[in-house]
Protein backbone atom coordinates (compact mmCIF):
# COMPACT_ATOMS: atom_id res chain seq x y z
CA UNK A 1 0.00 0.00 0.00
CA UNK A 2 2.77 2.39 0.99
CA UNK A 3 4.67 1.49 -2.20
CA UNK A 4 1.58 2.16 -4.32
CA UNK A 5 1.10 5.53 -2.63
CA UNK A 6 4.77 6.32 -3.19
CA UNK A 7 4.47 5.34 -6.88
CA UNK A 8 1.40 7.51 -7.39
CA UNK A 9 3.19 10.41 -5.66
CA UNK A 10 6.22 9.98 -7.93
CA UNK A 11 4.00 9.84 -11.05
CA UNK A 12 2.19 12.99 -9.88
CA UNK A 13 5.56 14.61 -9.12
CA UNK A 14 6.96 13.79 -12.56
CA UNK A 15 3.75 15.07 -14.19
CA UNK A 16 4.12 18.31 -12.25
CA UNK A 17 7.78 18.57 -13.31
CA UNK A 18 6.83 17.98 -16.98
CA UNK A 19 4.14 20.66 -16.69
CA UNK A 20 6.73 23.15 -15.39
CA UNK A 21 9.04 22.29 -18.32
CA UNK A 22 6.16 22.86 -20.76
CA UNK A 23 5.77 26.31 -19.16
CA UNK A 24 9.34 27.20 -20.12
CA UNK A 25 8.34 26.71 -23.79
CA UNK A 26 5.69 29.41 -23.44
CA UNK A 27 8.14 31.78 -21.70
CA UNK A 28 10.81 31.36 -24.39
CA UNK A 29 8.28 31.89 -27.20
CA UNK A 30 6.92 35.09 -25.63
CA UNK A 31 10.47 36.42 -25.11
CA UNK A 32 11.34 35.68 -28.75
CA UNK A 33 8.18 37.36 -30.01
CA UNK A 34 8.92 40.46 -27.94
CA UNK A 35 12.52 40.67 -29.20
CA UNK A 36 11.26 40.32 -32.79
CA UNK A 37 8.71 43.13 -32.21
CA UNK A 38 11.53 45.45 -31.05
CA UNK A 39 13.57 44.64 -34.18
CA UNK A 40 16.32 42.30 -32.93
CA UNK A 41 15.74 39.90 -35.84
CA UNK A 42 13.06 39.18 -38.43
CA UNK A 43 10.58 36.37 -37.89
CA UNK A 44 7.24 36.87 -39.63
CA UNK A 45 5.91 33.52 -38.31
CA UNK A 46 6.24 33.68 -34.54
CA UNK A 47 3.18 35.96 -34.27
CA UNK A 48 1.00 33.00 -35.38
CA UNK A 49 2.16 30.81 -32.49
CA UNK A 50 2.33 33.09 -29.47
CA UNK A 51 0.67 36.22 -28.09
CA UNK A 52 2.57 39.47 -27.66
CA UNK A 53 4.05 39.94 -24.17
CA UNK A 54 1.90 41.98 -21.77
CA UNK A 55 4.96 43.83 -20.49
CA UNK A 56 8.33 44.82 -21.91
CA UNK A 57 11.19 42.38 -21.57
CA UNK A 58 14.47 43.69 -20.18
CA UNK A 59 17.13 44.60 -22.80
CA UNK A 60 19.56 42.00 -21.39
CA UNK A 61 16.90 39.28 -21.97
CA UNK A 62 16.41 40.46 -25.55
CA UNK A 63 20.14 40.47 -26.25
CA UNK A 64 20.46 37.02 -24.69
CA UNK A 65 17.80 35.64 -27.03
CA UNK A 66 19.42 37.41 -29.97
CA UNK A 67 22.72 35.64 -29.21
CA UNK A 68 20.93 32.29 -28.77
CA UNK A 69 18.90 32.48 -31.99
CA UNK A 70 21.81 33.72 -34.10
CA UNK A 71 24.36 31.38 -32.53
CA UNK A 72 22.29 28.24 -33.19
CA UNK A 73 21.35 29.51 -36.66
CA UNK A 74 25.00 30.12 -37.59
CA UNK A 75 25.97 26.50 -36.80
CA UNK A 76 22.81 25.14 -38.47
CA UNK A 77 23.52 27.03 -41.70
CA UNK A 78 27.15 25.89 -41.67
CA UNK A 79 25.85 22.29 -41.48
CA UNK A 80 23.44 22.91 -44.39
CA UNK A 81 26.32 24.34 -46.41
CA UNK A 82 28.62 21.36 -45.72
CA UNK A 83 25.88 18.89 -46.70
CA UNK A 84 24.49 21.07 -49.54
CA UNK A 85 21.06 20.63 -47.87
CA UNK A 86 21.20 16.90 -48.63
CA UNK A 87 20.45 16.16 -44.98
CA UNK A 88 17.73 16.07 -42.34
CA UNK A 89 17.22 18.16 -39.23
CA UNK A 90 15.63 16.86 -36.01
CA UNK A 91 14.66 19.60 -33.55
CA UNK A 92 14.25 17.96 -30.13
CA UNK A 93 11.90 19.86 -27.82
CA UNK A 94 11.15 22.29 -30.65
CA UNK A 95 8.33 24.16 -28.92
CA UNK A 96 6.95 26.98 -31.10
CA UNK A 97 10.18 27.27 -33.11
CA UNK A 98 9.73 28.69 -36.64
CA UNK A 99 13.01 27.57 -38.25
CA UNK A 100 11.31 25.38 -40.90
CA UNK A 101 9.37 28.35 -42.32
CA UNK A 102 12.37 30.68 -42.23
CA UNK A 103 14.60 28.13 -43.99
CA UNK A 104 11.95 27.67 -46.69
CA UNK A 105 11.91 31.45 -47.27
CA UNK A 106 15.70 31.36 -47.71
CA UNK A 107 15.53 28.35 -50.02
CA UNK A 108 17.59 26.35 -47.51
CA UNK A 109 15.27 23.47 -46.63
CA UNK A 110 16.91 20.14 -45.83
CA UNK A 111 15.45 16.94 -47.35
CA UNK A 112 13.25 16.71 -44.27
CA UNK A 113 12.72 18.74 -41.10
CA UNK A 114 11.41 16.96 -37.99
CA UNK A 115 10.14 18.49 -34.76
CA UNK A 116 9.56 16.55 -31.54
CA UNK A 117 7.93 17.71 -28.31
CA UNK A 118 5.42 16.88 -25.56
CA UNK A 119 1.93 15.87 -26.88
CA UNK A 120 0.29 19.02 -25.46
CA UNK A 121 2.77 21.35 -27.19
CA UNK A 122 2.58 19.43 -30.47
CA UNK A 123 -1.25 19.53 -30.40
CA UNK A 124 -1.19 23.30 -29.92
CA UNK A 125 1.33 23.81 -32.72
CA UNK A 126 -0.66 21.64 -35.14
CA UNK A 127 -3.86 23.54 -34.27
CA UNK A 128 -2.10 26.83 -35.14
CA UNK A 129 -0.71 25.38 -38.39
CA UNK A 130 -4.14 24.06 -39.45
CA UNK A 131 -5.96 27.29 -38.64
CA UNK A 132 -3.45 29.79 -40.08
CA UNK A 133 -2.75 29.78 -43.85
CA UNK A 134 0.64 31.61 -43.54
CA UNK A 135 1.80 28.48 -41.64
CA UNK A 136 -0.03 25.72 -43.56
CA UNK A 137 0.63 27.08 -47.07
CA UNK A 138 4.47 26.73 -46.97
CA UNK A 139 4.08 23.12 -45.77
CA UNK A 140 1.73 22.31 -48.64
CA UNK A 141 3.96 24.15 -51.16
CA UNK A 142 6.97 22.05 -50.17
CA UNK A 143 4.99 18.78 -50.10
CA UNK A 144 5.15 16.27 -52.92
CA UNK A 145 3.70 12.78 -53.22
CA UNK A 146 0.50 11.14 -52.06
CA UNK A 147 0.73 10.73 -48.31
CA UNK A 148 -0.03 13.70 -46.11
CA UNK A 149 -0.99 12.89 -42.54
CA UNK A 150 -2.45 15.25 -39.98
CA UNK A 151 -4.15 14.42 -36.69
CA UNK A 152 -4.19 15.91 -33.19
CA UNK A 153 -0.66 14.81 -32.23
CA UNK A 154 1.23 14.46 -35.51
CA UNK A 155 1.64 16.00 -38.92
CA UNK A 156 3.68 14.39 -41.67
CA UNK A 157 4.40 15.86 -45.10
CA UNK A 158 7.29 15.04 -47.43
CA UNK A 159 9.48 17.88 -46.07
CA UNK A 160 8.13 18.61 -42.57
CA UNK A 161 7.03 16.41 -39.68
CA UNK A 162 5.98 17.21 -36.15
CA UNK A 163 5.38 14.42 -33.67
CA UNK A 164 4.77 13.86 -29.98
CA UNK A 165 7.35 11.75 -28.14
CA UNK A 166 9.13 11.47 -24.82
CA UNK A 167 12.84 12.18 -25.36
CA UNK A 168 13.61 10.04 -22.30
CA UNK A 169 12.62 6.95 -24.30
CA UNK A 170 15.02 6.70 -27.27
CA UNK A 171 13.63 3.48 -28.75
CA UNK A 172 10.05 4.84 -28.90
CA UNK A 173 11.42 8.10 -30.33
CA UNK A 174 13.29 6.22 -33.06
CA UNK A 175 10.23 4.14 -33.92
CA UNK A 176 8.07 7.27 -34.35
CA UNK A 177 10.69 9.09 -36.42
CA UNK A 178 11.15 6.06 -38.70
CA UNK A 179 7.39 5.88 -39.20
CA UNK A 180 7.70 9.39 -40.66
CA UNK A 181 10.62 8.40 -42.93
CA UNK A 182 13.64 9.43 -40.91
CA UNK A 183 16.62 8.20 -42.94
CA UNK A 184 19.60 7.02 -40.87
CA UNK A 185 21.84 7.13 -43.98
CA UNK A 186 21.35 10.91 -44.43
CA UNK A 187 23.65 13.38 -42.63
CA UNK A 188 21.58 14.50 -39.66
CA UNK A 189 21.61 17.61 -37.48
CA UNK A 190 19.98 17.29 -34.05
CA UNK A 191 19.18 20.43 -32.08
CA UNK A 192 18.30 20.67 -28.37
CA UNK A 193 17.76 24.09 -26.80
CA UNK A 194 17.28 24.04 -23.01
CA UNK A 195 16.14 20.42 -23.21
CA UNK A 196 18.88 18.13 -21.84
CA UNK A 197 19.09 20.10 -18.58
CA UNK A 198 15.54 18.95 -17.68
CA UNK A 199 16.53 15.28 -18.04
CA UNK A 200 18.62 13.29 -15.57
CA UNK A 201 22.28 12.87 -16.61
CA UNK A 202 21.54 9.20 -17.42
CA UNK A 203 18.54 10.11 -19.62
CA UNK A 204 20.45 12.77 -21.58
CA UNK A 205 23.41 10.37 -21.95
CA UNK A 206 21.05 7.74 -23.42
CA UNK A 207 19.64 10.27 -25.91
CA UNK A 208 23.10 11.46 -26.96
CA UNK A 209 24.35 7.87 -27.31
CA UNK A 210 21.30 6.94 -29.40
CA UNK A 211 21.94 9.92 -31.72
CA UNK A 212 25.67 9.12 -32.08
CA UNK A 213 24.98 5.44 -32.82
CA UNK A 214 22.01 5.86 -35.16
CA UNK A 215 23.36 8.09 -37.94
CA UNK A 216 26.38 7.62 -40.20
CA UNK A 217 27.17 11.32 -40.17
CA UNK A 218 25.67 13.64 -37.57
CA UNK A 219 26.03 16.85 -35.63
CA UNK A 220 24.40 17.70 -32.29
CA UNK A 221 23.83 21.31 -31.18
CA UNK A 222 23.01 21.84 -27.51
CA UNK A 223 22.15 25.24 -26.02
CA UNK A 224 21.75 25.36 -22.24
CA UNK A 225 23.10 26.48 -18.87
CA UNK A 226 26.77 26.31 -17.82
CA UNK A 227 28.92 27.38 -14.83
CA UNK A 228 26.00 26.52 -12.58
CA UNK A 229 28.06 25.74 -9.45
CA UNK A 230 28.75 29.42 -8.62
CA UNK A 231 26.50 31.82 -6.69
CA UNK A 232 24.81 33.27 -9.79
CA UNK A 233 24.08 29.72 -10.99
CA UNK A 234 22.56 28.85 -7.62
CA UNK A 235 20.24 31.88 -7.83
CA UNK A 236 19.12 30.75 -11.31
CA UNK A 237 18.35 27.27 -9.92
CA UNK A 238 16.42 28.71 -6.94
CA UNK A 239 14.35 30.97 -9.24
CA UNK A 240 13.33 27.96 -11.34
CA UNK A 241 12.60 25.83 -8.26
CA UNK A 242 10.19 28.50 -7.03
CA UNK A 243 8.20 27.73 -10.20
CA UNK A 244 8.36 23.97 -9.47
CA UNK A 245 10.89 23.65 -12.28
CA UNK A 246 13.78 21.41 -11.33
CA UNK A 247 16.96 21.20 -13.40
CA UNK A 248 17.39 17.41 -13.19
CA UNK A 249 20.55 17.48 -15.30
CA UNK A 250 22.27 20.49 -13.74
CA UNK A 251 25.37 18.55 -12.63
CA UNK A 252 26.43 18.22 -16.28
CA UNK A 253 26.23 22.04 -16.52
CA UNK A 254 29.11 22.58 -14.08
CA UNK A 255 31.53 23.83 -16.75
CA UNK A 256 32.31 23.95 -20.46
CA UNK A 257 34.56 20.93 -19.87
CA UNK A 258 31.77 18.87 -18.27
CA UNK A 259 29.54 19.72 -21.24
CA UNK A 260 32.20 18.56 -23.74
CA UNK A 261 32.99 15.48 -21.68
CA UNK A 262 29.35 14.31 -21.75
CA UNK A 263 29.35 14.45 -25.56
CA UNK A 264 32.68 12.64 -25.92
CA UNK A 265 31.70 9.93 -23.42
CA UNK A 266 28.54 9.16 -25.39
CA UNK A 267 29.91 8.32 -28.81
CA UNK A 268 30.69 11.68 -30.42
CA UNK A 269 34.07 12.08 -32.14
CA UNK A 270 34.54 15.83 -31.62
CA UNK A 271 33.01 18.22 -29.11
CA UNK A 272 33.17 22.00 -28.61
CA UNK A 273 31.58 24.27 -26.01
CA UNK A 274 31.72 28.05 -25.70
CA UNK A 275 29.79 30.42 -23.47
CA UNK A 276 27.43 33.03 -24.86
CA UNK A 277 29.87 35.90 -24.17
CA UNK A 278 32.16 34.27 -26.73
CA UNK A 279 29.26 33.47 -29.12
CA UNK A 280 28.11 37.12 -28.96
CA UNK A 281 31.63 38.30 -29.83
CA UNK A 282 31.69 35.93 -32.86
CA UNK A 283 28.42 37.16 -34.40
CA UNK A 284 28.56 39.60 -37.38
CA UNK A 285 29.61 42.79 -35.63
CA UNK A 286 27.71 45.19 -37.92
CA UNK A 287 24.43 43.56 -36.88
CA UNK A 288 25.49 43.44 -33.22
CA UNK A 289 26.12 47.21 -33.42
CA UNK A 290 22.65 47.67 -34.97
CA UNK A 291 20.84 45.76 -32.21
CA UNK A 292 22.85 47.47 -29.47
CA UNK A 293 21.35 50.73 -30.72
CA UNK A 294 17.77 49.45 -30.30
CA UNK A 295 17.54 49.86 -26.52
CA UNK A 296 19.63 51.43 -23.79
CA UNK A 297 21.29 48.75 -21.64
CA UNK A 298 21.80 49.83 -18.06
CA UNK A 299 22.76 46.43 -16.63
CA UNK A 300 25.88 45.58 -18.66
CA UNK A 301 27.25 43.43 -15.82
CA UNK A 302 24.00 41.48 -15.55
CA UNK A 303 24.05 40.73 -19.30
CA UNK A 304 27.63 39.48 -19.00
CA UNK A 305 26.74 37.29 -16.01
CA UNK A 306 23.74 35.83 -17.85
CA UNK A 307 25.82 35.10 -20.94
CA UNK A 308 28.53 33.45 -18.82
CA UNK A 309 25.87 31.03 -17.57
CA UNK A 310 24.63 29.80 -20.96
CA UNK A 311 26.58 28.05 -23.68
CA UNK A 312 26.39 26.45 -27.09
CA UNK A 313 27.98 23.02 -27.42
CA UNK A 314 28.27 21.11 -30.66
CA UNK A 315 29.53 17.64 -31.43
CA UNK A 316 30.13 15.74 -34.66
CA UNK A 317 30.46 12.22 -35.93
CA UNK A 318 31.49 12.00 -39.56
CA UNK A 319 31.87 8.57 -41.18
CA UNK A 320 31.21 10.21 -44.58
CA UNK A 321 34.13 12.69 -44.37
CA UNK A 322 31.93 15.72 -45.00
CA UNK A 323 34.22 17.97 -42.95
CA UNK A 324 31.68 18.39 -40.14
CA UNK A 325 34.44 18.69 -37.53
CA UNK A 326 35.56 21.95 -39.21
CA UNK A 327 32.25 23.67 -38.42
CA UNK A 328 32.80 26.47 -35.93
CA UNK A 329 32.00 30.14 -35.30
GUBA-344743 format. One line per field, with one value per residue (C-alpha): z, y, x; residue number from 1. Coordinates in steps of 0.02 Angstrom, whole numbers, plus 50000, padded with zeros to 5 digits. Layout:
! GUBA-344743
Z <- [Z;...]
Y <- [Y;...]
X <- [X;...]
marza <- [NUM;...]
END
This chain:
! GUBA-344743
Z <- [50000;50049;49890;49784;49868;49840;49656;49630;49717;49603;49448;49506;49544;49372;49290;49388;49334;49151;49165;49231;49084;48962;49042;48994;48810;48828;48915;48780;48640;48718;48744;48563;48499;48603;48540;48361;48389;48448;48291;48353;48208;48079;48105;48018;48084;48273;48286;48231;48375;48526;48595;48617;48792;48911;48975;48904;48921;48991;48860;48931;48902;48722;48687;48765;48649;48501;48539;48562;48400;48295;48374;48340;48167;48120;48160;48077;47915;47916;47926;47781;47679;47714;47665;47523;47607;47569;47751;47883;48039;48199;48322;48493;48609;48467;48554;48445;48344;48168;48088;47955;47884;47889;47800;47666;47637;47615;47499;47625;47669;47708;47632;47787;47945;48100;48262;48423;48585;48722;48656;48727;48640;48476;48480;48504;48364;48243;48286;48243;48081;48027;48068;47996;47808;47823;47918;47822;47646;47652;47711;47568;47442;47492;47495;47354;47339;47397;47584;47694;47873;48001;48165;48341;48388;48225;48054;47917;47745;47628;47697;47872;48016;48192;48317;48501;48593;48759;48732;48885;48785;48637;48562;48555;48484;48347;48304;48283;48179;48065;48040;47967;47853;47955;47853;47957;47801;47779;47868;48017;48126;48297;48396;48581;48660;48849;48840;48908;49071;49116;49098;49222;49169;49129;49019;48921;48903;48829;48704;48652;48635;48530;48414;48396;48359;48242;48103;47990;47992;48121;48218;48386;48441;48625;48699;48888;49056;49109;49258;49371;49527;49569;49666;49511;49450;49619;49608;49434;49504;49653;49538;49433;49587;49648;49490;49527;49386;49434;49330;49341;49235;49313;49369;49186;49174;49296;49163;48977;49006;49086;48938;48813;48916;48913;48722;48704;48829;48731;48560;48479;48393;48419;48545;48569;48699;48715;48826;48757;48792;48663;48544;48552;48508;48357;48280;48131;48218;48104;48156;48339;48329;48252;48390;48527;48464;48485;48674;48811;48918;49097;49168;49067;49209;49223;49035;49050;49199;49108;48953;49059;49121;48952;48816;48645;48629;48467;48428;48267;48204;48022;47941;47771;47782;47750;47852;47993;48123;48039;48079;48203;48235]
Y <- [50000;50120;50075;50108;50276;50316;50267;50375;50520;50499;50492;50650;50731;50689;50753;50915;50928;50899;51033;51157;51114;51143;51316;51360;51336;51471;51589;51568;51594;51755;51821;51784;51868;52023;52034;52016;52157;52272;52232;52115;51995;51959;51819;51843;51676;51684;51798;51650;51541;51654;51811;51973;51997;52099;52192;52241;52119;52185;52230;52100;51964;52023;52024;51851;51782;51871;51782;51614;51624;51686;51569;51412;51475;51506;51325;51257;51351;51294;51114;51146;51217;51068;50945;51054;51032;50845;50808;50803;50908;50843;50980;50898;50993;51115;51208;51349;51363;51435;51378;51269;51418;51534;51407;51383;51573;51568;51417;51317;51174;51007;50847;50836;50937;50848;50924;50827;50885;50844;50794;50951;51068;50971;50977;51165;51190;51082;51177;51341;51269;51203;51365;51490;51489;51581;51424;51286;51354;51337;51156;51116;51207;51103;50939;50813;50639;50557;50536;50685;50644;50762;50721;50796;50741;50723;50800;50719;50793;50752;50894;50931;50820;50861;50721;50693;50587;50574;50609;50502;50348;50335;50174;50242;50405;50311;50207;50363;50455;50303;50294;50470;50420;50472;50410;50351;50357;50545;50669;50725;50880;50865;51022;51034;51205;51202;51021;50906;51005;50948;50764;50664;50643;50460;50505;50638;50518;50387;50513;50573;50393;50347;50496;50456;50272;50293;50405;50381;50566;50682;50843;50885;51065;51092;51262;51268;51324;51316;51369;51326;51287;51471;51591;51663;51486;51443;51594;51537;51363;51435;51548;51398;51292;51425;51386;51198;51182;51071;51060;50870;50874;51024;50927;50911;51102;51129;51191;51197;51047;50944;50986;50928;50774;50716;50723;50632;50496;50458;50416;50584;50604;50791;50911;51100;51214;51402;51521;51652;51795;51713;51674;51856;51915;51796;51858;51980;52140;52260;52178;52172;52361;52383;52288;52373;52536;52473;52493;52571;52438;52492;52322;52279;52172;52074;52037;51974;51864;51791;51755;51673;51551;51490;51402;51323;51151;51055;50882;50787;50611;50600;50428;50510;50635;50786;50899;50920;50934;51098;51183;51324;51507]
X <- [50000;50139;50234;50079;50055;50238;50224;50070;50160;50311;50200;50110;50278;50348;50187;50206;50389;50341;50207;50337;50452;50308;50288;50467;50417;50285;50407;50540;50414;50346;50523;50567;50409;50446;50626;50563;50436;50577;50679;50816;50787;50653;50529;50362;50295;50312;50159;50050;50108;50116;50034;50128;50202;50095;50248;50417;50559;50723;50856;50978;50845;50820;51007;51023;50890;50971;51136;51047;50945;51090;51218;51115;51068;51250;51299;51141;51176;51358;51293;51172;51316;51431;51294;51225;51053;51060;51022;50887;50861;50782;50733;50713;50595;50557;50416;50348;50509;50487;50650;50565;50469;50619;50730;50598;50595;50785;50776;50880;50763;50846;50772;50662;50636;50571;50507;50478;50396;50271;50097;50014;50139;50129;49937;49941;50067;49967;49807;49895;49964;49793;49702;49828;49862;50032;50090;49998;50031;50224;50204;50086;50198;50349;50250;50258;50185;50025;50036;49998;49950;49878;49792;49790;49967;50061;50082;50184;50220;50364;50474;50406;50351;50299;50269;50239;50368;50457;50642;50681;50631;50751;50681;50502;50571;50665;50511;50403;50534;50558;50369;50385;50531;50682;50831;50980;51092;51068;51183;51079;51080;50999;50959;50915;50888;50864;50807;50944;50955;50777;50827;50931;51114;51077;50927;51023;51171;51053;50982;51155;51217;51065;51097;51283;51249;51100;51168;51319;51359;51283;51302;51220;51192;51150;51107;51087;51155;51338;51446;51300;51403;51438;51325;51240;51204;51128;51012;50956;50917;50821;50718;50666;50630;50510;50410;50418;50544;50689;50848;50869;51028;51113;51269;51321;51311;51456;51576;51615;51728;51589;51477;51610;51650;51468;51467;51634;51585;51427;51495;51535;51704;51727;51651;51659;51579;51586;51489;51371;51493;51608;51463;51406;51582;51584;51421;51428;51480;51386;51221;51274;51306;51132;51042;51143;51068;50888;50877;50981;51064;51090;51138;51294;51363;51200;51203;51382;51337;51187;51291;51427;51293;51232;51329;51319;51399;51414;51477;51507;51523;51575;51593;51561;51706;51596;51711;51584;51722;51778;51612;51640;51600]
marza <- [1;2;3;4;5;6;7;8;9;10;11;12;13;14;15;16;17;18;19;20;21;22;23;24;25;26;27;28;29;30;31;32;33;34;35;36;37;38;39;40;41;42;43;44;45;46;47;48;49;50;51;52;53;54;55;56;57;58;59;60;61;62;63;64;65;66;67;68;69;70;71;72;73;74;75;76;77;78;79;80;81;82;83;84;85;86;87;88;89;90;91;92;93;94;95;96;97;98;99;100;101;102;103;104;105;106;107;108;109;110;111;112;113;114;115;116;117;118;119;120;121;122;123;124;125;126;127;128;129;130;131;132;133;134;135;136;137;138;139;140;141;142;143;144;145;146;147;148;149;150;151;152;153;154;155;156;157;158;159;160;161;162;163;164;165;166;167;168;169;170;171;172;173;174;175;176;177;178;179;180;181;182;183;184;185;186;187;188;189;190;191;192;193;194;195;196;197;198;199;200;201;202;203;204;205;206;207;208;209;210;211;212;213;214;215;216;217;218;219;220;221;222;223;224;225;226;227;228;229;230;231;232;233;234;235;236;237;238;239;240;241;242;243;244;245;246;247;248;249;250;251;252;253;254;255;256;257;258;259;260;261;262;263;264;265;266;267;268;269;270;271;272;273;274;275;276;277;278;279;280;281;282;283;284;285;286;287;288;289;290;291;292;293;294;295;296;297;298;299;300;301;302;303;304;305;306;307;308;309;310;311;312;313;314;315;316;317;318;319;320;321;322;323;324;325;326;327;328;329]
END
